[in-house]
């Protein structure tokens, strides 16, 4: 009296743990079977008409993606949820292309798993009957049309719509909220069912999410954090019944994406600037250039130069000079070195360069500074 659910993972503790959680939360709903690798999973599939498969992606011999491909090739009526310990875009993209129902990152968050299973139950009832309990034959309800809005007066061509989706990806990469909303509205208001059908629309939008995760790595975590919520993009594409509802939801989702991208970018830039200052403090006495620092931070020098000035209100050159003069003053006031020695200690090749930089920063010469600030 249950749906067959197959669990596959080469870690026995994982399958046993998931089995215990699922059977406790859904008593008499799932008949759970375990497999230790992909080959064992395929054997179980030959014994049980599975409604749902939950499988690890990485397994010895035959992995979860290969099993998913076999299931799709055989057109078996079951849903597949993949487990992965990696935020790997390529794996996620392959899973979406093979029509995985969802993917979860390991270690699996139990509440997320249970919400996913709860949401899957109506879907499972349409795929396979419960064992020993034939489903009653019911008249199919008349579905609401997916394209529920007014058709556009001048519909865009398929090529133009695909161009609009590329523009949307570019806008998100640039964190341009106005252009992002414009591109979303252009897509949803310019589409005609005479050009694209429901399946093609959903495939294009799923590809959009995949492309975003490929081009903007931070999107992998952002998309994953909102799984199984109303702002789950992939779930919205799959389950929202009308195009107008999907339009409204995507405006919400992309506002969220841009806000979180901006926050992540700001945090990342703050971290980079802090590391840059630490590097300068440790290497100011060397022949340090902007290119040297950008290389040490694994960044493009032009982008780093712009970002450094934005965060510090000064150029890298002026900041480095200020650090060197600050250290020069410290040495002068310590009284342990001559001026020409101090110039070398703080990174200047000769005393004249040090004198000129010192006067530009302090308004006076090192010798006058020494006169008015004798050693302590």
C-alpha positions as a printed NumPy array, in Angstrom:
array([[  0.   ,   0.   ,   0.   ],
       [  2.858,   2.368,  -0.771],
       [  4.911,   4.005,  -3.474],
       [  8.185,   2.265,  -4.199],
       [ 11.075,   4.609,  -3.334],
       [ 14.618,   3.57 ,  -4.259],
       [ 17.606,   5.047,  -2.396],
       [ 21.124,   4.786,  -3.847],
       [ 24.376,   5.896,  -2.233],
       [ 27.721,   4.201,  -1.777],
       [ 27.655,   5.377,   1.854],
       [ 25.46 ,   2.902,   3.708],
       [ 24.956,   5.365,   6.561],
       [ 23.33 ,   7.819,   4.143],
       [ 20.757,   5.389,   2.745],
       [ 19.942,   3.974,   6.171],
       [ 19.624,   7.444,   7.654],
       [ 17.367,   8.675,   4.858],
       [ 15.281,   5.523,   5.035],
       [ 14.682,   5.994,   8.756],
       [ 13.711,   9.637,   8.327],
       [ 11.371,   8.96 ,   5.406],
       [  9.623,   5.966,   6.975],
       [  9.094,   7.88 ,  10.215],
       [  7.709,  10.982,   8.48 ],
       [  5.615,   9.081,   5.9  ],
       [  4.449,   5.815,   7.513],
       [  2.827,   3.452,   4.999],
       [  3.369,   5.956,   2.164],
       [  6.717,   4.762,   0.81 ],
       [  8.077,   1.249,   0.434],
       [ 11.804,   2.024,   0.64 ],
       [ 14.58 ,  -0.06 ,  -0.977],
       [ 18.339,   0.616,  -0.787],
       [ 21.182,   0.25 ,  -3.286],
       [ 24.905,   0.789,  -2.767],
       [ 25.758,   1.802,  -6.35 ],
       [ 24.271,   2.515,  -9.745],
       [ 24.291,  -1.099, -10.923],
       [ 22.384,  -2.225,  -7.83 ],
       [ 19.939,   0.616,  -8.404],
       [ 19.237,  -0.546, -11.968],
       [ 18.648,  -4.081, -10.676],
       [ 16.139,  -2.757,  -8.142],
       [ 14.403,  -0.873, -10.932],
       [ 13.885,  -4.185, -12.671],
       [ 12.202,  -5.608,  -9.565],
       [ 10.102,  -2.676,  -8.381],
       [  8.037,  -0.148, -10.37 ],
       [  9.586,   2.834,  -8.602],
       [  7.628,   6.04 ,  -8.301],
       [ 10.602,   7.938,  -6.897],
       [ 14.379,   7.495,  -6.905],
       [ 16.764,   9.422,  -4.68 ],
       [ 20.345,   8.815,  -5.76 ],
       [ 23.785,  10.207,  -5.091],
       [ 25.47 ,  11.708,  -8.147],
       [ 28.95 ,  10.359,  -7.388],
       [ 29.024,   6.567,  -7.016],
       [ 31.605,   3.978,  -8.098],
       [ 30.959,   2.115, -11.332],
       [ 27.72 ,   3.677, -12.502],
       [ 26.93 ,   7.123, -11.167],
       [ 23.597,   8.82 , -10.519],
       [ 23.573,  10.786, -13.773],
       [ 24.08 ,   7.607, -15.793],
       [ 21.172,   5.994, -13.929],
       [ 19.018,   9.051, -14.606],
       [ 19.904,   8.872, -18.306],
       [ 18.902,   5.171, -18.371],
       [ 15.58 ,   5.988, -16.722],
       [ 14.833,   8.686, -19.28 ],
       [ 15.897,   6.487, -22.192],
       [ 13.435,   3.839, -21.047],
       [ 10.744,   6.497, -20.512],
       [ 10.048,   5.11 , -17.047],
       [  7.291,   7.032, -15.248],
       [  9.171,   7.997, -12.094],
       [ 10.725,  11.101, -10.596],
       [ 14.407,  11.337,  -9.734],
       [ 16.034,  13.506,  -7.063],
       [ 19.826,  13.769,  -7.14 ],
       [ 22.093,  14.232,  -4.128],
       [ 25.435,  15.959,  -4.534],
       [ 28.19 ,  17.041,  -2.21 ],
       [ 29.391,  19.62 ,  -4.74 ],
       [ 28.174,  23.037,  -5.948],
       [ 29.161,  21.921,  -9.446],
       [ 27.427,  23.769, -12.268],
       [ 28.148,  21.039, -14.83 ],
       [ 26.469,  18.392, -12.676],
       [ 23.463,  20.629, -12.043],
       [ 23.188,  21.485, -15.732],
       [ 23.29 ,  17.807, -16.752],
       [ 20.678,  16.966, -14.124],
       [ 18.335,  19.669, -15.431],
       [ 18.852,  18.531, -19.033],
       [ 17.935,  14.983, -18.026],
       [ 14.753,  16.272, -16.341],
       [ 15.716,  15.487, -12.767],
       [ 12.893,  16.565, -10.502],
       [ 15.327,  18.311,  -8.174],
       [ 18.781,  18.142,  -6.624],
       [ 19.821,  18.533,  -2.999],
       [ 23.252,  19.335,  -1.616],
       [ 24.801,  16.992,   0.919],
       [ 24.635,  16.802,   3.848],
       [ 20.911,  16.727,   3.2  ],
       [ 18.83 ,  19.196,   5.185],
       [ 16.092,  16.969,   6.571],
       [ 13.353,  19.628,   6.631],
       [ 14.074,  20.447,   2.981],
       [ 13.891,  16.772,   2.037],
       [ 10.577,  16.275,   3.828],
       [  9.071,  19.387,   2.218],
       [ 10.21 ,  18.108,  -1.165],
       [  8.576,  14.708,  -0.585],
       [  5.37 ,  16.31 ,   0.658],
       [  5.192,  18.416,  -2.481],
       [  5.912,  15.389,  -4.671],
       [  3.018,  13.239,  -3.453],
       [  0.36 ,  14.697,  -5.803],
       [  2.802,  14.276,  -8.684],
       [  3.541,  10.659,  -7.817],
       [ -0.174,   9.85 ,  -7.871],
       [ -0.258,  10.81 , -11.55 ],
       [  2.745,   8.652, -12.467],
       [  2.184,   5.208, -10.99 ],
       [ -0.608,   3.62 ,  -8.94 ],
       [ -0.105,   2.593,  -5.358],
       [  0.759,  -1.081,  -5.045],
       [ -2.362,  -3.185,  -4.652],
       [ -4.634,  -0.161,  -4.759],
       [ -5.723,   0.742,  -8.276],
       [ -6.421,   4.419,  -8.661],
       [-10.067,   5.176,  -9.458],
       [-10.643,   6.354, -12.998],
       [-11.708,   9.983, -12.895],
       [-12.663,  12.352, -15.627],
       [ -9.772,  14.666, -16.354],
       [-10.427,  18.205, -15.315],
       [-10.362,  20.77 , -18.083],
       [ -6.987,  22.474, -17.694],
       [ -6.655,  26.234, -17.654],
       [ -4.802,  27.514, -20.695],
       [ -1.148,  28.132, -19.924],
       [ -0.966,  31.266, -22.041],
       [ -3.665,  33.16 , -20.164],
       [ -2.841,  36.746, -21.09 ],
       [ -3.684,  38.822, -24.118],
       [ -1.537,  37.805, -27.102],
       [  0.948,  40.513, -28.128],
       [ -0.071,  42.801, -30.979],
       [  3.374,  42.368, -32.527],
       [  4.83 ,  39.105, -31.24 ],
       [  8.575,  38.719, -31.256],
       [ 10.121,  35.991, -33.34 ],
       [ 11.723,  32.974, -31.712],
       [ 15.159,  34.435, -32.553],
       [ 14.24 ,  37.781, -30.984],
       [ 12.967,  36.088, -27.842],
       [ 16.168,  34.09 , -27.487],
       [ 18.113,  37.33 , -27.922],
       [ 16.016,  38.841, -25.137],
       [ 16.962,  35.962, -22.833],
       [ 20.651,  36.523, -23.61 ],
       [ 20.194,  40.213, -22.794],
       [ 18.599,  39.173, -19.501],
       [ 21.641,  37.055, -18.627],
       [ 23.953,  39.976, -19.421],
       [ 21.854,  42.336, -17.283],
       [ 22.04 ,  39.992, -14.312],
       [ 25.805,  39.626, -14.744],
       [ 26.06 ,  43.426, -14.672],
       [ 23.647,  43.614, -11.716],
       [ 21.571,  46.108, -13.722],
       [ 18.123,  45.893, -12.132],
       [ 16.355,  48.168, -14.631],
       [ 17.651,  46.252, -17.656],
       [ 16.84 ,  42.947, -15.949],
       [ 13.195,  43.94 , -15.423],
       [ 12.997,  45.327, -18.973],
       [ 14.294,  42.071, -20.439],
       [ 11.931,  39.967, -18.312],
       [  8.938,  42.079, -19.315],
       [  9.983,  41.992, -22.976],
       [ 10.15 ,  38.206, -22.891],
       [  6.863,  37.592, -21.095],
       [  4.854,  40.213, -22.983],
       [  6.353,  39.533, -26.403],
       [  5.803,  35.795, -26.463],
       [  3.048,  34.325, -28.583],
       [  1.799,  30.709, -28.275],
       [  1.834,  30.697, -32.056],
       [  5.645,  30.838, -31.883],
       [  6.477,  28.812, -28.766],
       [  4.554,  26.113, -26.946],
       [  4.486,  25.54 , -23.176],
       [  7.23 ,  22.899, -23.163],
       [  9.585,  25.079, -25.217],
       [  9.012,  28.072, -22.936],
       [  9.807,  26.026, -19.84 ],
       [ 12.912,  24.529, -21.44 ],
       [ 14.163,  27.991, -22.437],
       [ 13.666,  29.377, -18.935],
       [ 15.331,  26.352, -17.338],
       [ 18.293,  26.903, -19.683],
       [ 18.327,  30.551, -18.619],
       [ 18.764,  29.546, -14.972],
       [ 21.493,  27.066, -15.947],
       [ 23.328,  29.684, -18.009],
       [ 23.192,  32.142, -15.121],
       [ 24.73 ,  29.592, -12.763],
       [ 27.475,  28.883, -15.308],
       [ 28.339,  32.523, -15.97 ],
       [ 27.844,  33.856, -12.432],
       [ 29.152,  31.19 , -10.016],
       [ 27.609,  32.997,  -7.021],
       [ 24.207,  32.173,  -8.526],
       [ 24.667,  28.465,  -7.748],
       [ 24.471,  29.107,  -4.023],
       [ 21.73 ,  31.756,  -4.377],
       [ 19.493,  29.492,  -6.467],
       [ 20.142,  26.567,  -4.127],
       [ 19.31 ,  28.576,  -0.999],
       [ 15.77 ,  29.205,  -2.235],
       [ 14.9  ,  25.676,  -3.245],
       [ 11.55 ,  24.428,  -1.967],
       [ 10.383,  27.968,  -1.256],
       [  7.971,  30.035,  -3.34 ],
       [ 11.025,  31.761,  -4.833],
       [ 12.461,  28.518,  -6.209],
       [ 13.001,  29.398,  -9.876],
       [ 13.168,  25.848, -11.236],
       [ 10.124,  24.741,  -9.259],
       [  8.197,  27.831, -10.414],
       [  8.976,  27.043, -14.055],
       [  7.823,  23.48 , -13.566],
       [  4.689,  23.978, -11.489],
       [  3.101,  27.405, -11.908],
       [ -0.053,  26.817, -13.954],
       [ -0.122,  30.005, -16.047],
       [  2.296,  32.189, -17.917],
       [  1.129,  35.359, -16.172],
       [  1.791,  33.827, -12.764],
       [  5.268,  32.818, -13.881],
       [  5.867,  36.37 , -15.144],
       [  4.98 ,  37.881, -11.768],
       [  7.015,  35.276,  -9.886],
       [ 10.102,  35.789, -12.045],
       [ 10.034,  39.534, -11.381],
       [ 10.138,  38.708,  -7.65 ],
       [ 12.821,  36.052,  -8.055],
       [ 15.157,  38.222, -10.114],
       [ 14.79 ,  41.174,  -7.747],
       [ 15.942,  38.799,  -5.026],
       [ 18.806,  37.44 ,  -7.14 ],
       [ 20.147,  40.923,  -7.883],
       [ 19.92 ,  42.03 ,  -4.241],
       [ 21.809,  38.959,  -3.059],
       [ 24.384,  39.241,  -5.848],
       [ 25.025,  42.844,  -4.844],
       [ 25.44 ,  41.843,  -1.193],
       [ 27.767,  38.986,  -2.12 ],
       [ 29.8  ,  41.235,  -4.418],
       [ 30.136,  43.905,  -1.738],
       [ 31.307,  41.347,   0.82 ],
       [ 33.76 ,  39.875,  -1.692],
       [ 35.162,  43.295,  -2.592],
       [ 35.511,  44.25 ,   1.072],
       [ 37.481,  41.047,   1.626],
       [ 39.699,  41.719,  -1.399],
       [ 40.413,  45.299,  -0.301],
       [ 41.3  ,  44.116,   3.209],
       [ 43.697,  41.53 ,   1.765],
       [ 45.177,  44.163,  -0.583],
       [ 45.927,  46.478,   2.334],
       [ 47.471,  43.639,   4.305],
       [ 49.649,  42.782,   1.311],
       [ 50.755,  46.401,   0.922],
       [ 51.586,  46.607,   4.645],
       [ 53.808,  43.541,   4.246],
       [ 55.46 ,  44.475,   0.921],
       [ 55.619,  48.298,   0.792],
       [ 59.404,  48.162,   1.116],
       [ 59.653,  46.235,  -2.177],
       [ 59.339,  47.482,  -5.759],
       [ 55.604,  46.854,  -5.584],
       [ 53.41 ,  47.632,  -8.618],
       [ 49.667,  47.519,  -9.234],
       [ 50.17 ,  44.52 , -11.537],
       [ 52.144,  42.7  ,  -8.817],
       [ 49.356,  43.199,  -6.279],
       [ 46.568,  42.24 ,  -8.714],
       [ 48.495,  39.082,  -9.628],
       [ 48.923,  38.171,  -5.952],
       [ 45.145,  38.536,  -5.495],
       [ 44.362,  36.62 ,  -8.741],
       [ 42.545,  39.614, -10.234],
       [ 42.507,  41.597, -13.463],
       [ 44.67 ,  44.665, -12.829],
       [ 42.298,  47.131, -14.546],
       [ 39.277,  45.897, -12.598],
       [ 41.274,  45.836,  -9.353],
       [ 42.522,  49.397,  -9.907],
       [ 38.962,  50.689, -10.333],
       [ 37.667,  48.726,  -7.341],
       [ 40.559,  49.883,  -5.119],
       [ 39.854,  53.539,  -5.861],
       [ 36.111,  53.103,  -5.308],
       [ 36.608,  51.562,  -1.86 ],
       [ 39.519,  53.761,  -0.67 ],
       [ 38.87 ,  57.086,  -2.387],
       [ 42.448,  57.079,  -3.642],
       [ 44.529,  55.296,  -6.237],
       [ 46.788,  52.365,  -5.495],
       [ 49.854,  54.547,  -6.182],
       [ 48.763,  57.254,  -3.751],
       [ 47.813,  54.702,  -1.108],
       [ 51.174,  52.932,  -1.389],
       [ 52.982,  56.273,  -1.184],
       [ 51.025,  57.198,   1.972],
       [ 51.956,  53.881,   3.594],
       [ 55.636,  54.344,   2.735],
       [ 55.695,  57.891,   4.114],
       [ 53.882,  56.756,   7.255],
       [ 56.575,  54.155,   7.795],
       [ 59.275,  56.707,   6.94 ],
       [ 57.953,  59.015,   9.665],
       [ 58.033,  56.138,  12.116],
       [ 61.691,  55.481,  11.294],
       [ 62.571,  59.205,  11.485],
       [ 61.012,  59.565,  14.898],
       [ 62.723,  56.387,  16.099],
       [ 66.079,  58.029,  15.3  ],
       [ 67.924,  54.81 ,  14.439],
       [ 68.624,  55.408,  10.73 ],
       [ 69.893,  58.113,   8.435],
       [ 67.481,  59.569,   5.863],
       [ 69.063,  57.775,   2.886],
       [ 68.764,  54.484,   4.813],
       [ 65.136,  55.203,   5.636],
       [ 64.357,  55.861,   1.979],
       [ 65.574,  52.356,   1.121],
       [ 63.783,  50.793,   4.081],
       [ 60.42 ,  52.113,   2.875],
       [ 60.82 ,  51.133,  -0.775],
       [ 62.453,  54.109,  -2.544],
       [ 65.475,  53.521,  -4.75 ],
       [ 67.118,  56.805,  -3.799],
       [ 66.742,  59.625,  -1.304],
       [ 65.533,  62.183,  -3.871],
       [ 62.461,  60.075,  -4.694],
       [ 61.779,  59.716,  -0.983],
       [ 62.179,  63.476,  -0.409],
       [ 59.774,  64.34 ,  -3.216],
       [ 57.119,  61.815,  -2.077],
       [ 57.519,  62.915,   1.55 ],
       [ 56.873,  66.549,   0.671],
       [ 53.862,  65.658,  -1.509],
       [ 52.262,  63.835,   1.438],
       [ 53.29 ,  65.986,   4.424],
       [ 53.957,  69.382,   2.853],
       [ 57.493,  69.463,   4.231],
       [ 60.835,  67.725,   3.702],
       [ 62.13 ,  64.75 ,   5.682],
       [ 64.977,  66.853,   7.117],
       [ 62.604,  69.548,   8.4  ],
       [ 60.334,  66.877,   9.805],
       [ 63.302,  65.386,  11.621],
       [ 64.193,  68.851,  12.963],
       [ 60.722,  69.467,  14.354],
       [ 60.187,  65.849,  15.502],
       [ 63.405,  64.776,  17.229],
       [ 63.808,  61.132,  18.278],
       [ 61.739,  60.155,  21.294]])
